[in-house]
Amino acid sequence: MQSLEFIGFTGESDIIKDLEHELKWIMRRCPIRFVARTISVFSTGKLDIVEAEGLGVALNSTARAQQVDKLPPGHPLITAIQTLQRRWVEITTGSEFISTFRVFNHLPVETREKLEDRAVELVQDFSVLEMVKVNYSISQHSFSLIIQCPGVSSLIK
């Protein structure tokens, strides 16, 4: 889309709209980890979030939301975030939670709470390695959620 805009197509052109529409449908079909990866890739683009994090400045979720609000409506980052908001219930494995928790700060508070609750419900199905990775992801984002499981605390120490 950036290339098309660079060569002169506007956001209102049919080709850009078709590409945005196709992207939306691809996001609805692809695995959750790809949606999370899309958020990760596009959030490192033109957003001030990355610049602030590079300087060691922690942005709260309000600042992140304001950055995302500045993007045009069909931007892939917005599409990916909206897709993850709709498909959070499909997240059932530890690896999917790990992928999602890596982009946790880009999600609205309501979606975060739903994901935290879902992780607690499904924790007994995680492998020990997945629990360690999930707890590590949680600690990176200062979540209020810590998944407790026998045997894992000895691995974390």
MODELLER restraints for C-alpha pairs under 7 A, 6 or more apart:
rsr = mdl.restraints
at = mdl.atoms
rsr.add(forms.Gaussian(group=physical.xy_distance, feature=features.Distance(at['CA:1:A'], at['CA:16:A']), mean=6.62, stdev=0.5))
rsr.add(forms.Gaussian(group=physical.xy_distance, feature=features.Distance(at['CA:20:A'], at['CA:74:A']), mean=5.82, stdev=0.5))
rsr.add(forms.Gaussian(group=physical.xy_distance, feature=features.Distance(at['CA:24:A'], at['CA:79:A']), mean=6.27, stdev=0.5))
rsr.add(forms.Gaussian(group=physical.xy_distance, feature=features.Distance(at['CA:27:A'], at['CA:35:A']), mean=6.36, stdev=0.5))
rsr.add(forms.Gaussian(group=physical.xy_distance, feature=features.Distance(at['CA:27:A'], at['CA:80:A']), mean=6.68, stdev=0.5))
rsr.add(forms.Gaussian(group=physical.xy_distance, feature=features.Distance(at['CA:27:A'], at['CA:83:A']), mean=6.57, stdev=0.5))
rsr.add(forms.Gaussian(group=physical.xy_distance, feature=features.Distance(at['CA:28:A'], at['CA:83:A']), mean=6.49, stdev=0.5))
rsr.add(forms.Gaussian(group=physical.xy_distance, feature=features.Distance(at['CA:32:A'], at['CA:96:A']), mean=6.54, stdev=0.5))
rsr.add(forms.Gaussian(group=physical.xy_distance, feature=features.Distance(at['CA:33:A'], at['CA:96:A']), mean=5.71, stdev=0.5))
rsr.add(forms.Gaussian(group=physical.xy_distance, feature=features.Distance(at['CA:33:A'], at['CA:99:A']), mean=5.54, stdev=0.5))
rsr.add(forms.Gaussian(group=physical.xy_distance, feature=features.Distance(at['CA:35:A'], at['CA:80:A']), mean=5.70, stdev=0.5))
rsr.add(forms.Gaussian(group=physical.xy_distance, feature=features.Distance(at['CA:35:A'], at['CA:84:A']), mean=6.81, stdev=0.5))
rsr.add(forms.Gaussian(group=physical.xy_distance, feature=features.Distance(at['CA:36:A'], at['CA:99:A']), mean=5.94, stdev=0.5))
rsr.add(forms.Gaussian(group=physical.xy_distance, feature=features.Distance(at['CA:36:A'], at['CA:100:A']), mean=5.52, stdev=0.5))
rsr.add(forms.Gaussian(group=physical.xy_distance, feature=features.Distance(at['CA:36:A'], at['CA:103:A']), mean=6.47, stdev=0.5))
rsr.add(forms.Gaussian(group=physical.xy_distance, feature=features.Distance(at['CA:38:A'], at['CA:80:A']), mean=6.52, stdev=0.5))
rsr.add(forms.Gaussian(group=physical.xy_distance, feature=features.Distance(at['CA:39:A'], at['CA:77:A']), mean=5.48, stdev=0.5))
rsr.add(forms.Gaussian(group=physical.xy_distance, feature=features.Distance(at['CA:39:A'], at['CA:80:A']), mean=5.96, stdev=0.5))
rsr.add(forms.Gaussian(group=physical.xy_distance, feature=features.Distance(at['CA:39:A'], at['CA:81:A']), mean=6.74, stdev=0.5))
rsr.add(forms.Gaussian(group=physical.xy_distance, feature=features.Distance(at['CA:39:A'], at['CA:103:A']), mean=6.72, stdev=0.5))
rsr.add(forms.Gaussian(group=physical.xy_distance, feature=features.Distance(at['CA:40:A'], at['CA:103:A']), mean=6.17, stdev=0.5))
rsr.add(forms.Gaussian(group=physical.xy_distance, feature=features.Distance(at['CA:42:A'], at['CA:77:A']), mean=5.58, stdev=0.5))
rsr.add(forms.Gaussian(group=physical.xy_distance, feature=features.Distance(at['CA:43:A'], at['CA:77:A']), mean=6.75, stdev=0.5))
rsr.add(forms.Gaussian(group=physical.xy_distance, feature=features.Distance(at['CA:44:A'], at['CA:50:A']), mean=5.84, stdev=0.5))
rsr.add(forms.Gaussian(group=physical.xy_distance, feature=features.Distance(at['CA:47:A'], at['CA:67:A']), mean=6.46, stdev=0.5))
rsr.add(forms.Gaussian(group=physical.xy_distance, feature=features.Distance(at['CA:49:A'], at['CA:64:A']), mean=6.64, stdev=0.5))
rsr.add(forms.Gaussian(group=physical.xy_distance, feature=features.Distance(at['CA:52:A'], at['CA:58:A']), mean=6.94, stdev=0.5))
rsr.add(forms.Gaussian(group=physical.xy_distance, feature=features.Distance(at['CA:61:A'], at['CA:105:A']), mean=6.05, stdev=0.5))
rsr.add(forms.Gaussian(group=physical.xy_distance, feature=features.Distance(at['CA:64:A'], at['CA:106:A']), mean=6.43, stdev=0.5))
rsr.add(forms.Gaussian(group=physical.xy_distance, feature=features.Distance(at['CA:81:A'], at['CA:107:A']), mean=6.58, stdev=0.5))
rsr.add(forms.Gaussian(group=physical.xy_distance, feature=features.Distance(at['CA:85:A'], at['CA:111:A']), mean=6.04, stdev=0.5))
rsr.add(forms.Gaussian(group=physical.xy_distance, feature=features.Distance(at['CA:88:A'], at['CA:115:A']), mean=6.73, stdev=0.5))
rsr.add(forms.Gaussian(group=physical.xy_distance, feature=features.Distance(at['CA:91:A'], at['CA:97:A']), mean=6.62, stdev=0.5))
rsr.add(forms.Gaussian(group=physical.xy_distance, feature=features.Distance(at['CA:92:A'], at['CA:122:A']), mean=6.93, stdev=0.5))
rsr.add(forms.Gaussian(group=physical.xy_distance, feature=features.Distance(at['CA:93:A'], at['CA:126:A']), mean=6.77, stdev=0.5))
rsr.add(forms.Gaussian(group=physical.xy_distance, feature=features.Distance(at['CA:94:A'], at['CA:126:A']), mean=5.45, stdev=0.5))
rsr.add(forms.Gaussian(group=physical.xy_distance, feature=features.Distance(at['CA:94:A'], at['CA:130:A']), mean=5.26, stdev=0.5))
rsr.add(forms.Gaussian(group=physical.xy_distance, feature=features.Distance(at['CA:95:A'], at['CA:130:A']), mean=6.57, stdev=0.5))
rsr.add(forms.Gaussian(group=physical.xy_distance, feature=features.Distance(at['CA:97:A'], at['CA:134:A']), mean=6.92, stdev=0.5))
rsr.add(forms.Gaussian(group=physical.xy_distance, feature=features.Distance(at['CA:98:A'], at['CA:133:A']), mean=6.67, stdev=0.5))
rsr.add(forms.Gaussian(group=physical.xy_distance, feature=features.Distance(at['CA:98:A'], at['CA:134:A']), mean=5.38, stdev=0.5))
rsr.add(forms.Gaussian(group=physical.xy_distance, feature=features.Distance(at['CA:98:A'], at['CA:137:A']), mean=6.63, stdev=0.5))
rsr.add(forms.Gaussian(group=physical.xy_distance, feature=features.Distance(at['CA:101:A'], at['CA:137:A']), mean=6.06, stdev=0.5))
rsr.add(forms.Gaussian(group=physical.xy_distance, feature=features.Distance(at['CA:101:A'], at['CA:138:A']), mean=6.93, stdev=0.5))
rsr.add(forms.Gaussian(group=physical.xy_distance, feature=features.Distance(at['CA:102:A'], at['CA:137:A']), mean=6.38, stdev=0.5))
rsr.add(forms.Gaussian(group=physical.xy_distance, feature=features.Distance(at['CA:104:A'], at['CA:112:A']), mean=6.78, stdev=0.5))
rsr.add(forms.Gaussian(group=physical.xy_distance, feature=features.Distance(at['CA:116:A'], at['CA:145:A']), mean=6.76, stdev=0.5))
rsr.add(forms.Gaussian(group=physical.xy_distance, feature=features.Distance(at['CA:120:A'], at['CA:147:A']), mean=6.79, stdev=0.5))
rsr.add(forms.Gaussian(group=physical.xy_distance, feature=features.Distance(at['CA:128:A'], at['CA:152:A']), mean=6.59, stdev=0.5))
rsr.add(forms.Gaussian(group=physical.xy_distance, feature=features.Distance(at['CA:132:A'], at['CA:152:A']), mean=6.81, stdev=0.5))
rsr.add(forms.Gaussian(group=physical.xy_distance, feature=features.Distance(at['CA:132:A'], at['CA:156:A']), mean=6.99, stdev=0.5))
rsr.add(forms.Gaussian(group=physical.xy_distance, feature=features.Distance(at['CA:135:A'], at['CA:146:A']), mean=6.32, stdev=0.5))
rsr.add(forms.Gaussian(group=physical.xy_distance, feature=features.Distance(at['CA:135:A'], at['CA:147:A']), mean=6.52, stdev=0.5))
